Amino acid sequence: MEKIVANLEEFEAEAARFASELLPQSGAATLVTLSGELGAGKTAFTKAVAKALGVEEVVNSPTFVLEKIYLLRGDTSEFKRLVHIDAYRLEKGSELRALGFDELIADAGNLIMLEWPEKVADALPPPAASISLIAHADGSRTIIYD
């Protein structure tokens, strides 16, 4: 499915709609991968999902720390934690182990939003959703769900 959003307000509304339809997978974490060029909106999409799930903390890119974990309240989400991983600085999937990825992916209470999946594809299970983002010069975005 492909959707074009004209502005940031529509982009955030689409991310919130996406979040509202996500349900935990049985037996393992729910993995959502986010692809796109720098500035395409991967972190902005994750921020909007986090907001829709009730995260009140400031959500920003984990580019330098690689991973941030946000606890979710049971009244706003069926997930227990939102795990935001930015794999931009990683060179291969085995580097995810240092983040405790094996434990994170095994926990069905986790929603994992992973940016730059192509960098660590050799270590990833099939995602529940793959999202590609394309930014356009007029400020609109194309969101492609695979």
Secondary structure, 3 states (H helix, E strand, C coil): CEEEECCHHHHHHHHHHHHHHCCCCCCCCEEEEEECCCCCCHHHHHHHHHHHCCCCCCCCCCCCCCEEEEECCCCCCCCCEEEEEECCCCCCHHHHHHHCHHHHHHCCCEEEEEECHHHCHHHCCCCCEEEEEEECCCCCEEEEEC
